[in-house]
Amino acid sequence: MAERLFLSPPHMGPNERRYVEEVFESNYIAPLGAFVDRFEEAVRSYTGAPAAAALSSGTAAIHLALRLLGVGPGDRVLASTFTFIGSVAPILYQGAEPVFVDCDGSWQADPALVEEAILRERPKAFVLTHLYGQSADLAAISEICRRHGVALVEDAAESLGATFGARHTGTWGEFGIYSFNGNKIVTTSGGGMLVGRDEASIEHARKLATQAREPVPWYEHTELGYNYRLSNLLAAVGVGQMEVLAERVEKRRQIFDWYREALGAFEEIEWMPELPGSRGNRWLTTLTLKETDPMKVIGALEEKGIESRPLWKPMHRQPLFEGAKVYGGSRSEDLFARGLCLPSGTAMECSDIERVAGRIGEVLA
């Protein structure tokens, strides 16, 4: 039996183990230490974000962003419907009402629907997801949000290393977030980062993330906080991973090209597009099938020890959000019905791609 191919497994670089050993030698395992500071600086330096706070997850980062923006009960928050639950759950944490917007032909949030929803719903914020490592139309969407006074929170959990124009995803809005979950392009096993435009807001986020403890010798609390800080141990892994991020982006893009070449003869396949002026990290290679049931392909791949997955089920179709308002909806529903995510780990070689493509070809033929 051939070795199992996972969708997006961790891929360690040359220095992560050494940095973790340094943490053990220092005994600053948790909660904080020098590597947390180094990790935040690495993300700032790479993305150009003015300020960054290392947190326990990308979801925690979105939660803190909404908290800093003053989102609460009675507020509406716009969100991409074609996304993962972690993008949207923090809206409920704050007691606010999510309003969903559909994607356009890029698979990303449709700017026209975003503006329509803003004019009708008057949301306090918009949580914009950059899907599968590709950038949404940040020029159009950031201008719409600015013109109507809506705070933009970029969910760049999947798109670290992706750019729109000359700027990184996550750095266009009031706040941006990245995820370092085990399946992301670089990982700390579990972790996230909140980035923002000014150090004062991010410093407040750090306070909220450490139970909102006041700076006195005893435990004093004047506002509600959370246990959201990243440990020094995991931050050491993150520092090593950031050192290889540029290489990982190039490899993921190469993997996409390998797939497209290997499966180029099949007109049944349509690949996820990349917006002009943007450059994605191709976190996952994703496609849609014109006629074939993607579950048939998923089953055939699983028989050969190859993990694959459907595209995200839209949030407005989730039972948790039954009855929620949605602008559009048919495009993301169609993508969910016809879409497929393929193994895209950066340790894969061309022979692995040929193994996956060969099995897909057997089904489509």
LUMDO-569830 format. One record per atom (N, C-alpha, C): residue in one letter; x, y, z. Coordinates in steps of 0.05 Angstrom, whole numbers, plus 32768, in hexadecimal, padded with zeros to 4 digits. Layout:
// residues N
AXYZ;...
This chain:
// residues 365
M80117FE88000;M800080008000;M801280198000;A800D802B7FEE;A801C80447FEC;A801780558005;E802A8066800C;E802880778023;E8010808A801F;R8000808E8035;R7FE9809F8033;R7FF180BC802D;L7FE280C8801B;L7FE580E48014;L7FD080F58022;F7FD881078034;F7FC581178042;F7FC081318033;L7FAB813F803A;L7FA28157802C;L7FB7816D802F;S7FBF81738048;S7FD28189804C;S7FE081848067;P7FF381718068;P8000816B8081;P8016817F8088;P801E818080A1;P8034819180A9;P804E818A809A;H805F819E8096;H8079819A8089;H808D81AB8097;M809D819F80A8;M80B081AD80B8;M80C981B580A8;G80D581CC80AF;G80ED81D580A3;G810681CC80B3;P811D81D780AD;P813681CE80BA;P813A81D780D7;N812B81EB80E0;N813381F780FA;N811E81F58110;E810681EB810A;E80F181EA811E;E80F981DA8137;R810581C28132;R810D81B18149;R812281BF815A;R813581CD814E;R814981DB815D;R813E81F1816E;Y812A82008163;Y811E82158172;Y810E820A8189;V810081F48185;V80F181E8819B;V810481DF81B1;E811B81D481AA;E812F81CD81BE;E813981E581CD;E813B81FC81C0;E8143821481CE;E812E821C81E3;V8115821881DC;V80FF821E81EF;V8102820C8207;F810681F28203;F810981DF8219;F812181E7822B;E813781EF821E;E814F81F6822D;E8149820F823F;S813982218234;S8133823A8243;S811E82358259;N810E82208255;N80F782198266;N80E0822E8264;Y80E182408250;Y80CB8252824B;Y80B882438238;I80AB822F8242;I8099821F8232;I807F822E822C;A8074823A8241;A805B8249823E;A8058825A8257;P804982708256;P80388277823F;P80468287822A;L805C82968232;L806982A8821F;L808782A48220;G809582B2820E;G80B282B0820D;G80BD82BD81F5;A80D682BB81F0;A80E482CA81DB;A80D982C181BF;F80D282A881BC;F80C9829F81A1;F80AD82AA819A;V809D82B181AD;V808482BE81A6;V808982D98199;D809C82E881A5;D80A48302819A;D80B082FE817E;R80C182EA817B;R80CE82E58161;R80B982DD814C;F80A682CD8154;F809182C48141;F808182DC8137;E807982ED814A;E806A83058142;E807A8317812F;E8094831A8135;E80A5832A8124;E80A8831D8108;A80AA83038107;A80AD82F580EE;A809482FA80DC;V807D82F980E8;V806482FE80D8;V8063831B80D0;R8069832D80E2;R806A834A80DA;R807D834F80C3;S8095834480C5;S80A9834880B1;S80A1833D8096;Y809583258096;Y808E8318807D;Y807683268070;T8062832D807F;T804983378073;T804983568071;G805A83638080;G805983808081;G8043838B8093;A8037837A80A3;A8023838380B6;A8030839480CC;P802583AB80D4;P803183BB80E8;P803383AE8104;A8020839D810B;A802083918126;A801383758124;A801C83638137;A801283488137;A8012833C8153;A7FFE832B8158;A7FFC831D8172;A7FF98300816D;A800A82EF8178;A800982D28175;A7FF382C68188;L7FE182B7817C;L7FCA82AD818B;L7FC7828F8187;S7FB482838195;S7FB082678196;S7FA3825C817C;S7F95826D816D;S7F8882648154;S7F80827C8143;G7F7B8276812A;G7F70828B8118;G7F5482948121;T7F448281812B;T7F2A82878135;T7F2B829B814D;A7F3E8296815F;A7F4282A98175;A7F4A82C4816B;A7F5982C68155;A7F6182DF814A;A7F4982EE813F;I7F3782E08131;I7F1F82ED8127;I7F0E82F7813E;H7F0C82E78153;H7EFC82EF816B;H7F0783088177;L7F21830A817A;L7F2D83228186;L7F29833A8173;A7F2B83368159;A7F27834C8146;A7F0B83578149;L7EF78346814B;L7EDB8350814F;L7ED8835D816A;R7EE58353817E;R7EE3835F8199;R7EF0837B8198;L7F07837E818B;L7F148398818A;L7F0383AC817A;L7EF483A28167;L7EE383B38157;L7EC883BA8165;G7EC483AF817C;G7EAC83B5818B;G7E9383A78182;V7E9683918173;V7E7F83828169;V7E7183758181;G7E5783778181;G7E48836B8198;G7E2B83658190;P7E1B835E81A4;P7DFF8358819F;P7DF0836F8190;G7DE18368817C;G7DD2837B816C;G7DE183848153;D7DFB837E8152;D7E0A8385813A;D7E08836F8125;R7E0A8377810C;R7E0C836480F5;R7E29836480EC;V7E33834C80E5;V7E4E834980DA;V7E4B833980C0;L7E55834580AB;L7E5683388091;L7E6C83238091;A7E67830D8082;A7E7C82F88081;A7E7982E98067;S7E9082E0805C;S7E8F82CE8045;S7E8082B4804D;T7E6F82AB803B;T7E6082938041;T7E71827A8039;F7E82827D8025;F7E928267801B;F7EAC8266802B;T7EAB825A8043;T7EC1825A8055;T7EBE8244806A;F7ED18244807D;F7ED182318094;F7EC4823E80AC;I7EB8822E80BD;I7EA9823880D4;I7EB9824B80E6;G7ED4824780E7;G7EE4825880F8;G7EE3827580F0;S7EDC827B80D7;S7EDA829780CE;S7EC282A580DB;V7EAE829580E1;V7E9382A080E7;V7E8B829C8104;A7E9482878111;A7E8D8282812D;A7E9282998140;P7EA882A8813D;P7EAD82BE814F;P7E9782D4814E;I7E8982D68137;I7E7382E98136;I7E5E82E1814B;L7E5982C7814D;L7E4682BE8162;L7E5182C1817E;Y7E6C82BD8181;Y7E7882C1819C;Y7E7182DD81A6;Q7E7082F18194;Q7E6A830C819C;Q7E4D8313819D;G7E3C82FF8198;G7E1F83048198;G7E1483138181;A7E248316816C;A7E1C83258154;A7E0E83128140;E7E04831E812B;E7DF5830F8116;E7E05830D80FD;P7E0C82F580F4;P7E1A82F380DA;P7E0882F680C2;V7E11830480AE;V7E0483078094;V7E1882FE807F;F7E0F82EC806E;F7E2282DF805C;F7E2182EA8040;V7E3882EB8033;V7E3A82F38017;V7E4782DD8006;D7E3D82D97FEE;D7E4682C47FDD;D7E5F82CD7FCE;C7E6B82BA7FC0;C7E8382BF7FB0;C7E7B82C57F93;D7E8F82CD7F84;D7E8C82D17F67;D7E9C82BC7F58;G7EA282C17F3F;G7EB182AD7F30;G7ECD82A77F39;S7ED782B87F4B;S7EF282B37F56;S7EF182A07F6E;W7ED982997F77;W7ED482897F8F;W7ED7829A7FA8;Q7EDE82B37FA5;Q7EE182C57FBC;Q7EC882D77FBE;A7EC682E57FD4;A7EAF82F67FD9;A7EAA83097FC2;D7E91830B7FB9;D7E89831C7FA3;D7E8783397FAC;P7E98834B7FA2;P7E9783677FAA;P7E7C83747FA7;A7E6E836E7F91;A7E53837A7F8D;A7E4083717FA2;L7E4183587FAA;L7E2F834E7FBF;L7E37835A7FDA;V7E52835D7FDE;V7E5B83697FF7;V7E4F83857FFA;E7E5083957FE5;E7E4683B07FE7;E7E2883B07FEB;E7E1A839F7FDC;E7DFD839D7FE0;E7DF683967FFD;A7E0483828008;A7DFE837A8024;A7E0483918037;I7E1A839F8033;I7E2183B68044;I7E0B83CB8044;L7E0283D2802C;L7DED83E78029;L7DD383DF8037;R7DCC83C58036;R7DB383BC8041;R7DB583B5805F;E7DCB83AA8068;E7DCE839F8083;E7DDC83B28096;R7DEC83C4808C;R7DFC83D6809D;R7E0C83C780B2;P7E1D83B480A9;P7E2D83A480BC;P7E4383B580C9;K7E4C83AC80E0;K7E6283B980EE;K7E7D83B180E3;A7E7E839880D8;A7E97838E80CE;A7E92837980B9;F7EA7837380AA;F7EA6835E8095;F7EBD834B8099;V7EB88332809E;V7ECD831E80A0;V7ED083118084;L7EE583198076;L7EEA8310805B;L7EFD82F9805B;T7EF582E28050;T7F0682CB804E;T7F1582CB8033;H7F2F82C78034;H7F3F82C2801D;H7F4182A3801A;L7F3482998006;L7F2E827C8005;L7F44826C7FF8;Y7F4B82558004;Y7F5D82427FFA;Y7F78824E7FF1;G7F8182638000;G7F9B826E7FFB;G7F9B82847FE5;Q7F84828A7FDA;Q7F82829F7FC5;Q7F7682B97FD1;S7F7E82CF7FC6;S7F7482E97FCF;S7F5A82F07FC3;A7F4882FB7FD4;A7F3083087FCA;A7F3883237FBD;D7F2483317FB0;D7F29834A7FA3;D7F2C83607FB8;L7F4383637FC4;L7F4783757FDA;L7F4583927FD2;A7F4D83997FB9;A7F4B83B57FB0;A7F2E83BE7FB1;A7F1C83AD7FA6;A7F0083B47FA5;A7EF383B37FC0;I7EF7839D7FCF;I7EE983997FE8;I7EF383AC7FFE;S7F0D83B17FFF;S7F1683C48014;S7F0B83E0800E;E7F0983E87FF5;E7EFE84027FEE;E7EE084037FF5;I7ED183EE7FF0;I7EB583EE7FF7;I7EB283F18015;C7EC183E28025;C7EC083E38042;C7EC783FF804C;R7EDC840A8041;R7EE584258049;R7ED0843A8043;R7EC48438802B;R7EB0844C8023;R7E97844C8035;H7E908434803F;H7E788431804F;H7E7D842F806D;G7E9684328075;G7E9C84328091;G7E9A8417809F;V7E9F84018090;V7E9E83E6809B;V7EBA83DC80A0;A7EBF83D280B8;A7ED983C880BE;A7EDE83AE80B0;L7EF683AB80A3;L7EFD83938095;L7F10838280A5;V7F07836980AA;V7F18835580B7;V7F1E833F80A2;E7F38833C809C;E7F4083298088;E7F46830E8095;D7F3682FA808E;D7F3C82DE8095;D7F5082D38081;A7F6982D68087;A7F7E82CC8075;A7F8A82B28081;A7F7982A3808F;A7F82828A809B;A7F8F82788087;E7F848277806F;E7F8E8264805B;E7FA282728047;S7FA6828C804A;S7FB4829A8034;S7FCD82A8803D;L7FDA829F8053;L7FF482AB805A;L800782A78043;G801482BC803B;G802682BB8024;G801982C4800A;A7FFF82C8800A;A7FF182D17FF1;A7FF182EF7FF1;T7FF082FB7FD9;T7FF183187FD6;T7FDB83217FC3;F7FD2833A7FC7;F7FC283477FB3;F7FD083617FAD;G7FD883657F94;G7FE9837C7F8E;G800483777F9C;A800D838C7FA9;A8027838A7FB7;A802583847FD4;R800C837F7FDE;R8007837C7FFA;R7FFD83608001;H800483568018;H7FFC833C8021;H7FDF833C802A;T7FD183268025;T7FB783228031;T7FBA8323804F;G7FA6832F805C;G7FA783328079;G7FAF834E8081;T7FBA835E806E;T7FC583788075;T7FB5838F806A;W7F9E8389805D;W7F8E839E8051;W7F7983A98064;G7F6F83998076;G7F5983A18087;G7F6283AD80A1;E7F4E83B380B2;E7F5583BC80CD;E7F6583A780DC;F7F5C838E80D8;F7F6A837780E3;F7F6B836080CF;G7F80835080D2;G7F82833780C2;G7F8A832080D4;I7F84830880CC;I7F8B82F180DC;I7F9782DC80CB;Y7FAA82CD80D7;Y7FB682B580CA;Y7FB2829D80DD;S7FB2828680D0;S7FB0826D80E0;S7FC9825C80DC;F7FD1824F80F1;F7FE8823C80F1;F7FDE822180FA;N7FC5821A80F3;N7FBA820080F9;N7FCB81EA80EA;G7FC881D180F2;G7FD981BC80E8;G7FD881B880CA;N7FC281C280BD;N7FC081BD80A0;N7FC781D6808F;K7FD081EB809C;K7FD68204808D;K7FF18203807F;I7FF78217806F;I800F8216805E;I802882168070;V802782238087;V803B821F809C;V802B821D80B6;T8036820E80C9;T8026820780E1;T8036820880FA;T8028820D8110;T8033820A812B;T802581F4813A;S801881E3812C;S800581CE8134;S7FEA81D9813A;G7FE981EF8148;G7FD081FF814C;G7FD8821B8154;G7FCE822E8147;G7FD5824A814E;G7FCA825D813A;G7FCD82778140;G7FC3828C812E;G7FD282A68133;M7FCC82BA8123;M7FD882D48126;M7FC482E9811F;L7FC282FD8130;L7FB18315812A;L7FC4832B8122;V7FC08337810B;V7FD0834E8102;V7FBD836680FF;G7FC9837E8103;G7FB983968102;G7FCA83AE80FA;R7FBC83C580F8;R7FC983DD80EE;R7FD883ED8103;D7FD283E8811D;D7FE083F78131;D7FE683E68149;E7FFC83EC8156;E800683DB816C;E7FF483DD8184;A7FE783F48188;A7FD683F781A0;A7FBF83E381A0;S7FB283DF8189;S7F9C83CC8187;S7FA683B0818B;I7FBD83A9817F;I7FC7838E8182;I7FD18389819E;E7FDC839E81AC;E7FE3839A81C8;E7FCB839581D9;H7FB483A281D2;H7F9B839D81E1;H7F93838081DC;A7F96837781C3;A7F90835B81BD;A7FA0834781CE;R7FBA834E81D1;R7FCB833D81E2;R7FC1833C81FE;K7FB883528208;K7FAD83538224;K7F9483428225;L7F8183458212;L7F6983368212;L7F6F83188210;A7F8483118201;A7F8C82F581FD;A7F9882E88215;T7FA082F88229;T7FAC82ED8242;T7F9A82F48259;Q7F8082EE8255;Q7F6B82F1826A;Q7F67830E8273;A7F7083218262;A7F6C833D8267;A7F7783458283;R7F8E833A828A;R7F9A834082A4;R7FA6835C82A3;E7FA0836B82B8;E7FAB838682BB;E7FC9838582C3;P7FD9839982BC;P7FF5839982C2;P7FFC83A082DF;V7FF3838F82F2;V7FF98392830E;V800383788319;P801083778330;P801B835E833A;P800783488340;W7FEE834F8346;W7FDA833B834B;W7FC883388332;Y7FB683258333;Y7FA48321831C;Y7F8C8334831F;E7F8C8347830D;E7F77835C830D;E7F6B835D82F1;H7F50835E82F0;H7F42835C82D6;H7F2C837182D6;T7F2C838282C1;T7F17839782BE;T7F06839282A5;E7F0F837F8294;E7F008377827C;E7F0383598277;L7EF0834F8268;L7EF083328262;L7F07832B824F;G7F1683168255;G7F2B830D8244;G7F2982F0823E;Y7F3D82E58230;Y7F3D82CA8227;Y7F5882BD822A;N7F5A82A38228;N7F7382958229;N7F7B828E820C;Y7F8582A281FE;Y7F8982A081E1;Y7FA682A381D8;R7FB982A681EA;R7FD482AB81E2;R7FE1829181D8;L7FF4829381C5;L8003827C81BC;L801B827681CF;S8021825D81D3;S8037825681E4;S8052825B81D7;N8067825E81E7;N8082826281DD;N808B824981CE;L8082823281D6;L808A821981C9;L8080821881AC;L8067821E81A9;L805B821E818E;L80668235817D;A806B824B818A;A80768262817B;A8092825B816F;A80A1824A817D;A80BB82428173;A80B882338159;V80A482228157;V809E8214813E;V809682288129;G8086823C8130;G807E8250811D;G809582618112;V80A982678122;V80C082758119;V80CF82658103;G80D2824B8108;G80DF823B80F4;G80CE823880DA;Q80B4823780DD;Q80A2823580C6;Q80A3824E80B5;M80A4826580C2;M80A4827E80B3;M80BD828080A2;E80D3827380AB;E80EC8274809B;E80E982668080;V80D68253807E;V80D382448065;V80B9824B8056;L80AA825F8060;L809182658054;L8093826C8036;A80A6827C802E;A80A982838012;A80AD826A8001;E80BC8257800A;E80C0823E7FFC;E80A7822E7FFA;R8098822E8010;R807E821F8011;R806A822A7FFD;V806982447FFA;V805782517FE7;V805F82487FCB;E807882497FC4;E808182417FAA;E807B82247FA4;K807E82137FB8;K807981F67FB4;K805B81F17FB0;R804A81FF7FBF;R802D81FB7FBC;R802482047FA0;R802F82197F97;R802982227F7C;R8033820F7F67;Q804A82037F6C;Q805481EF7F59;Q804281D67F59;I803981CE7F70;I802681B77F72;I800D81BC7F62;F800281D47F64;F7FEB81DB7F54;F7FF181D87F36;D800881E27F2D;D801081E07F11;D801481C37F09;W801F81B27F1B;W802281967F15;W800781897F10;Y7FF4818F7F22;Y7FD981847F1F;Y7FCC818D7F05;R7FCE81A67EFF;R7FC281B17EE7;R7FCE81A47ECE;E7FE8819F7ECE;E7FF581927EB8;E7FEC81747EB6;A7FEB81677ECD;A7FE5814A7ECD;A7FC881457EC5;L7FB681587ECB;L7F9981547EC6;L7F8F81667EB0;G7FA181737EA1;G7F9981877E8D;G7F88817C7E77;A7F8981627E72;A7F7A81567E5C;A7F5C81537E62;F7F5581577E7B;F7F3981527E83;F7F29816C7E83;E7F1881707E6F;E7F0781887E6E;E7EF281897E84;E7EEF81727E91;E7EDC81707EA8;E7EE581817EC0;I7EFF81887EC1;I7F0A81957ED8;I7F0D81B37ED3;E7F0481C37EE7;E7F0981E07EE7;E7F1781E77F01;W7F2D81F67EFF;W7F3E81FC7F15;W7F3682167F23;M7F3B82197F3D;M7F3682317F4B;M7F4682487F3E;P7F3A825E7F37;P7F4882747F2A;P7F5882857F3D;E7F6982957F32;E7F7982A87F41;E7F7482C47F37;L7F6B82D67F48;L7F6482F17F3F;L7F7C82FF7F32;P7F77830E7F1C;P7F8D831E7F11;P7F9883327F26;G7FB283357F27;G7FBE83467F3A;G7FC3833A7F55;S7FBB83217F58;S7FC083137F71;S7FD382FB7F6D;R7FDE82F17F83;R7FEF82DA7F82;R7FE982C97F9B;G7FDB82B27F97;G7FD382A27FAE;G7FEA82907FB7;N7FE682847FCE;N7FF982707FD7;N7FF282537FCF;R7FDA82517FC2;R7FD082367FB9;R7FD182227FD0;W7FC7822B7FE7;W7FC7821A7FFF;W7FBD81FE7FF9;L7FA681FD7FEC;L7F9C81E37FE1;L7F9681E67FC4;T7F9D81D17FB4;T7F9481D07F99;T7F7781C87F98;T7F6681D97F8D;T7F4981D47F8D;T7F3E81D67F70;L7F2981C77F6C;L7F1D81C67F51;L7EFF81C17F53;T7EF181C47F3D;T7ED681BB7F3B;T7ED381A87F23;L7EBF81977F24;L7EBA81847F0F;L7E9F818B7F02;K7E9E818A7EE8;K7E8681937ED9;K7E6F81807EDD;E7E7481667EDC;E7E5F81527EDC;E7E63813D7EF2;T7E7B81357EF8;T7E81811F7F0A;T7E7C81277F27;D7E7081157F36;D7E6C81197F53;D7E8781197F61;P7E8E812F7F6E;P7EA9812F7F7B;P7EAC81197F91;M7E9581117F9D;M7E9780FC7FB1;M7EA080E17FA5;K7E9A80DE7F8B;K7EA480C67F7E;K7EC280C67F7C;V7ECD80DE7F76;V7EEA80E17F74;V7EF780DE7F90;I7EEB80EA7FA4;I7EF580E87FBF;I7EF680CB7FC8;G7EE180BC7FC2;G7EE180A07FCA;G7EF680907FBB;A7EFA80967FA2;A7F0E80877F92;A7F2A808D7F9C;L7F2F80A67FA4;L7F4980AE7FAE;L7F4E80A17FCA;E7F3980A07FDA;E7F3C80947FF5;E7F4380767FF3;E7F3980697FDF;E7F3F804D7FDB;E7F5D80487FD7;K7F6B805D7FCD;K7F87805B7FC7;K7F98806A7FDD;G7F8C80707FF4;G7F9A807D8009;G7FA1809A8004;I7F8F80A77FF6;I7F9380C47FEF;I7F7C80D47FFB;E7F8380E7800C;E7F6F80F88019;E7F67810F8006;S7F4D81148004;S7F43812B7FF5;S7F2A81348004;R7F1D814A7FFB;R7F078155800A;R7EF681667FF8;P7EDC81687FFE;P7ECB817C7FF0;P7ED381987FF7;L7ECB81AB7FE6;L7ECE81C77FED;L7EBC81CE8005;W7EC181E68011;W7EB281EE8029;W7E9481EE8023;K7E8581E48036;K7E6781E78035;K7E618203803E;P7E528213802E;P7E4D822F8035;P7E4082318050;M7E478247805E;M7E3D824C8079;M7E1F824F8079;H7E13825B8064;H7DF6825F8065;H7DE782458061;R7DF5822F805A;R7DE982158058;R7DEE82048071;Q7DFC820E8084;Q7E0281FF809D;Q7DE9820180AF;P7DE281EB80BC;P7DCB81EC80CE;P7DCE820180E4;L7DE6820680ED;L7DEB821A8102;L7DE0823580FA;F7DE2823B80E0;F7DDA825680D6;F7DC0825580C6;E7DAF824280CB;E7D96824080BD;E7D86825A80C1;G7D7C826580AC;G7D6D827E80AD;G7D7E829780AB;A7D98829580AB;A7DA982AD80A9;A7DA682BA808D;K7DAA82D4808D;K7DA982E28073;K7DC182DC8062;V7DBC82D98048;V7DD282D58036;V7DCD82E4801C;Y7DE282F18012;Y7DE082FF7FF9;Y7DED82EE7FE4;G7DDC82E57FD1;G7DE582D17FBE;G7DE382B57FCB;G7DF582A47FC4;G7DF582897FD0;G7DF882727FBC;S7DEF82777FA4;S7DEF82617F90;S7E0B82597F87;R7E1D826D7F85;R7E3882677F7B;R7E4782547F8F;S7E46825B7FA9;S7E54824B7FBC;S7E47822F7FBF;E7E2D822E7FBC;E7E1F82147FBD;E7E2782037FA6;D7E2B820F7F8E;D7E3382007F77;D7E5081F67F7A;L7E6282077F85;L7E7D81FF7F8A;L7E7F81E87F9E;F7E6F81EA7FB3;F7E6E81D47FC6;F7E6581BA7FBA;A7E5281BC7FA8;A7E4781A37F9B;A7E5B81977F87;R7E6C81A77F7B;R7E7D819D7F66;R7E9B819D7F6C;G7EA381A77F84;G7EBF81AD7F89;G7ECE81977F98;L7EE981997F97;L7EFA81857FA2;L7F1581927FA9;C7F20818A7FC1;C7F3A81927FCA;C7F4D817B7FC7;L7F64817F7FBC;L7F7881697FB8;L7F8F816B7FCB;P7F9D81557FD0;P7FB581567FE1;P7FC9816A7FD6;S7FD3817B7FE8;S7FE481927FDF;S7FFC81967FF2;G800381838002;G801981878015;G8033818C8007;T8043819E8013;T805C81A78006;T807281928006;A806F817C8013;A808281678011;A807D81547FFA;M806781597FEC;M805F81487FD5;M8073814C7FBE;E807781377FAE;E808781397F96;E807581357F7E;C808181397F66;C807181377F4E;C8065811B7F4B;S807381067F54;S806980EB7F53;S805080E87F64;D804E80F67F7A;D803680F57F8B;D801E81027F7C;I802481187F6E;I800F81257F5E;I800581127F48;E801881057F3C;E801080F27F26;E7FFF80DB7F31;R800580D27F4A;R7FF580BD7F57;R7FD880C67F5B;V7FD580DF7F65;V7FBA80EA7F6A;V7FAC80EE7F4F;A7FBA80FB7F3C;A7FAE81017F22;A7FA780E77F13;G7FB780D37F16;G7FB180BA7F08;G7F9780AD7F12;R7F9380AE7F2C;R7F7A80A37F37;R7F6280B47F2F;I7F6580CE7F2F;I7F4F80E07F25;I7F4980DA7F08;G7F5E80D77EF8;G7F5A80D07EDC;G7F4B80B77ED8;E7F4F80A37EE8;E7F41808A7EE6;E7F23808E7EEA;V7F1C809F7EFD;V7F0080A57F02;V7EF380B57EEB;L7F0180CA7EE2;L7EF680DB7ECE;L7EF580CD7EB2;A7F0780BA7EAE;A7F0780AC7E95;A7EF080987E93;
